[in-house]
Amino acid sequence: MMEKNYAAMTEQELRTEIATLREKARKAEQLGIMNEFAVYDRKAIMAASYLVDLDKIVLGEMYRIDGAPGEFFKVDRLKGRFAWGHRLGSERYEEAIPVAMLLPMKVGK
């Protein structure tokens, strides 16, 4: 059976895929298979990135990073489903993170 590209999936298909991947990640974590957990976790984040409205991501704005408390990311540009930019206080030049990992600065938005 051919796997369907995330870009070709409907919102419901994406939500089902995300739930399936998160369940596989949870089981892998319980079994202590951390590399498998990491793969399923990243796949779920990528699938969730296709549910993000890219028009709501403002270039030049700072965002919190989901899963990285106290870390902030300034978006310079978007390419595909990745935000390219810089972490606040990072020595790195530029990096890309999936748009699903961007959280608004204000909690509750």
Backbone as numpy.savetxt, mean C-alpha at the origin, in Angstrom:
# Nx Ny Nz CAx CAy CAz Cx Cy Cz
-5.64 -21.97 -14.33 -6.50 -20.78 -14.33 -5.60 -19.52 -14.33
-5.92 -18.62 -15.22 -5.14 -17.37 -15.32 -5.54 -16.42 -14.20
-4.50 -15.82 -13.58 -4.79 -14.80 -12.57 -5.14 -13.51 -13.27
-6.12 -12.82 -12.73 -6.56 -11.56 -13.31 -5.69 -10.42 -12.77
-5.31 -9.53 -13.63 -4.52 -8.35 -13.26 -5.37 -7.47 -12.33
-4.74 -6.91 -11.29 -5.49 -6.06 -10.36 -6.18 -4.90 -11.08
-5.54 -4.35 -12.09 -6.12 -3.22 -12.83 -7.40 -3.61 -13.56
-7.53 -4.90 -13.88 -8.71 -5.37 -14.61 -9.84 -5.81 -13.68
-9.59 -5.84 -12.37 -10.60 -6.31 -11.41 -11.59 -5.21 -11.05
-12.81 -5.65 -10.73 -13.81 -4.72 -10.23 -13.50 -4.44 -8.76
-14.17 -3.45 -8.19 -13.97 -3.12 -6.78 -14.27 -4.33 -5.90
-15.36 -5.05 -6.20 -15.73 -6.22 -5.39 -14.68 -7.32 -5.52
-14.18 -7.54 -6.72 -13.14 -8.56 -6.91 -11.88 -8.19 -6.14
-11.52 -6.90 -6.16 -10.35 -6.45 -5.41 -10.54 -6.67 -3.91
-11.72 -6.32 -3.40 -11.99 -6.50 -1.97 -11.92 -7.98 -1.57
-12.44 -8.86 -2.42 -12.38 -10.29 -2.17 -10.93 -10.77 -2.19
-10.15 -10.32 -3.17 -8.74 -10.68 -3.29 -7.96 -10.22 -2.05
-8.22 -8.99 -1.60 -7.53 -8.45 -0.42 -7.85 -9.30 0.81
-9.12 -9.65 0.98 -9.52 -10.49 2.13 -8.84 -11.85 2.07
-8.77 -12.45 0.88 -8.12 -13.75 0.71 -6.63 -13.65 1.03
-5.97 -12.61 0.52 -4.53 -12.44 0.77 -4.25 -12.18 2.25
-5.10 -11.39 2.89 -4.89 -11.11 4.33 -5.07 -12.37 5.16
-6.00 -13.22 4.77 -6.21 -14.48 5.48 -5.00 -15.40 5.29
-4.48 -15.48 4.07 -3.28 -16.28 3.82 -2.10 -15.73 4.61
-1.99 -14.40 4.69 -0.90 -13.78 5.46 -1.03 -14.12 6.94
-2.25 -14.06 7.45 -2.50 -14.37 8.86 -2.10 -15.81 9.17
-2.48 -16.74 8.30 -2.14 -18.15 8.51 -0.63 -18.36 8.45
0.03 -17.72 7.49 1.49 -17.85 7.37 2.17 -17.31 8.61
1.66 -16.20 9.14 2.23 -15.61 10.35 2.06 -16.55 11.54
0.88 -17.15 11.66 0.62 -18.09 12.75 1.54 -19.30 12.68
1.88 -19.71 11.45 2.76 -20.86 11.26 4.24 -20.46 11.35
4.49 -19.17 11.48 5.86 -18.70 11.61 6.62 -18.64 10.29
5.88 -18.66 9.18 6.52 -18.59 7.86 6.54 -17.11 7.44
7.52 -16.39 7.95 7.52 -14.93 7.82 7.76 -14.44 6.39
8.54 -15.19 5.59 8.72 -14.74 4.21 7.43 -14.86 3.42
6.66 -15.91 3.67 5.36 -16.08 3.01 4.39 -15.01 3.49
4.42 -14.73 4.80 3.59 -13.66 5.35 3.87 -12.34 4.63
5.15 -12.01 4.46 5.54 -10.74 3.84 5.04 -10.66 2.39
5.10 -11.76 1.67 4.63 -11.78 0.27 3.13 -11.51 0.20
2.35 -12.22 1.01 0.90 -12.02 0.99 0.52 -10.62 1.47
1.23 -10.13 2.48 0.96 -8.79 3.01 1.19 -7.74 1.92
2.31 -7.83 1.21 2.63 -6.88 0.13 1.63 -6.98 -1.01
1.22 -8.20 -1.35 0.23 -8.37 -2.41 -1.09 -7.70 -2.02
-1.49 -7.85 -0.75 -2.73 -7.22 -0.27 -2.62 -5.70 -0.35
-1.46 -5.16 0.00 -1.26 -3.70 -0.08 -1.34 -3.24 -1.53
-0.75 -4.00 -2.44 -0.81 -3.62 -3.86 -2.24 -3.69 -4.39
-2.97 -4.73 -4.01 -4.37 -4.84 -4.45 -5.17 -3.66 -3.89
-4.93 -3.30 -2.62 -5.64 -2.17 -2.01 -5.29 -0.86 -2.70
-4.11 -0.77 -3.27 -3.70 0.46 -3.97 -4.59 0.73 -5.18
-5.19 -0.32 -5.74 -6.09 -0.13 -6.88 -7.47 0.38 -6.45
-7.73 0.42 -5.14 -8.98 1.00 -4.63 -8.81 2.47 -4.27
-7.57 2.97 -4.28 -7.29 4.35 -3.89 -7.58 5.28 -5.06
-8.30 6.37 -4.78 -8.56 7.40 -5.78 -7.31 8.27 -5.88
-6.57 8.13 -6.96 -5.31 8.85 -7.13 -5.50 10.37 -7.14
-6.70 10.83 -7.50 -6.98 12.28 -7.51 -6.98 12.87 -6.10
-7.12 12.01 -5.09 -7.15 12.50 -3.70 -5.74 12.63 -3.11
-4.73 12.14 -3.82 -3.35 12.26 -3.36 -2.78 13.56 -3.93
-2.39 14.45 -3.02 -1.93 15.78 -3.41 -0.40 15.79 -3.46
0.13 16.13 -4.63 1.58 16.23 -4.78 2.10 17.34 -3.88
3.22 17.08 -3.24 3.82 18.06 -2.33 3.30 17.96 -0.90
2.27 17.15 -0.67 1.70 16.98 0.67 2.45 15.91 1.45
2.36 16.02 2.78 2.93 15.02 3.69 1.83 14.05 4.09
2.19 12.78 4.20 1.27 11.74 4.62 1.94 10.89 5.69
1.13 10.29 6.56 1.64 9.29 7.48 1.79 8.00 6.69
2.66 7.10 7.14 2.85 5.83 6.46 2.21 4.73 7.29
1.25 4.03 6.69 0.57 2.93 7.37 1.60 1.86 7.73
1.61 1.45 8.98 2.53 0.43 9.43 3.87 0.96 9.89
4.05 2.28 9.83 5.31 2.89 10.26 4.99 4.10 11.14
4.60 3.87 12.39 4.22 4.97 13.27 5.34 6.00 13.41
4.97 7.26 13.33 5.94 8.34 13.49 6.75 8.65 12.24
6.50 7.92 11.14 7.21 8.21 9.90 6.27 8.93 8.94
6.84 9.89 8.22 6.04 10.71 7.31 6.67 10.71 5.92
5.82 10.85 4.90 6.26 10.75 3.51 5.71 11.93 2.73
6.59 12.63 2.04 6.19 13.74 1.17 6.13 13.21 -0.26
4.97 13.34 -0.89 4.75 12.83 -2.24 5.23 13.86 -3.26
6.17 13.44 -4.10 6.66 14.31 -5.17 5.94 14.03 -6.48
5.66 12.74 -6.74 5.00 12.37 -7.99 4.34 11.01 -7.84
3.44 10.72 -8.75 2.78 9.42 -8.80 3.16 8.73 -10.10
3.40 7.43 -10.00 3.64 6.64 -11.21 2.97 5.30 -10.98
1.97 5.03 -11.78 1.18 3.81 -11.58 0.49 3.89 -10.23
0.64 2.87 -9.44 0.02 2.83 -8.11 1.05 3.08 -7.01
2.13 3.77 -7.36 3.16 4.11 -6.39 3.29 5.62 -6.25
3.53 6.04 -5.00 3.85 7.44 -4.72 5.37 7.51 -4.59
5.98 8.41 -5.32 7.42 8.62 -5.25 7.67 9.87 -4.45
8.65 9.80 -3.55 8.96 10.96 -2.75 10.02 10.65 -1.72
9.91 11.34 -0.58 10.94 11.24 0.46 10.30 11.07 1.83
10.92 10.23 2.66 10.52 10.14 4.06 11.12 11.34 4.78
10.38 11.89 5.68 10.85 13.03 6.47 12.08 12.60 7.28
13.16 13.32 7.13 14.38 13.04 7.88 15.20 11.89 7.35
14.85 11.36 6.19 15.58 10.22 5.63 16.79 10.69 4.84
17.82 9.87 4.87 19.02 10.15 4.08 18.86 9.66 2.65
17.85 8.86 2.41 17.62 8.33 1.06 17.22 9.47 0.13
17.57 9.31 -1.13 17.21 10.34 -2.10 15.73 10.29 -2.44
15.28 9.17 -2.96 13.89 9.05 -3.36 13.49 7.58 -3.24
12.24 7.36 -2.89 11.74 5.99 -2.82 10.28 5.99 -3.25
9.78 4.80 -3.53 8.39 4.64 -3.93 7.70 3.73 -2.93
6.48 4.10 -2.57 5.67 3.22 -1.72 4.28 3.10 -2.35
3.63 1.96 -2.17 2.27 1.80 -2.71 1.33 2.86 -2.12
0.45 3.40 -2.95 -0.43 4.49 -2.50 -1.35 4.06 -1.36
-1.62 2.77 -1.22 -2.49 2.29 -0.13 -1.84 2.50 1.23
-0.52 2.73 1.26 0.18 2.93 2.53 0.15 4.39 3.01
-0.37 5.28 2.17 -0.43 6.69 2.54 -1.68 6.97 3.37
-1.50 7.59 4.51 -2.61 7.96 5.39 -2.59 9.48 5.56
-3.78 10.10 5.65 -3.79 11.55 5.86 -3.10 11.92 7.16
-2.54 13.12 7.21 -1.85 13.60 8.40 -2.79 13.69 9.59
-4.01 14.15 9.33 -5.00 14.29 10.41 -5.71 12.97 10.61
-5.70 12.48 11.83 -6.39 11.23 12.13 -7.88 11.47 12.05
-8.60 10.51 11.45 -10.04 10.62 11.34 -10.52 11.14 10.01
-9.61 11.38 9.09 -10.00 11.84 7.75 -10.39 10.66 6.89
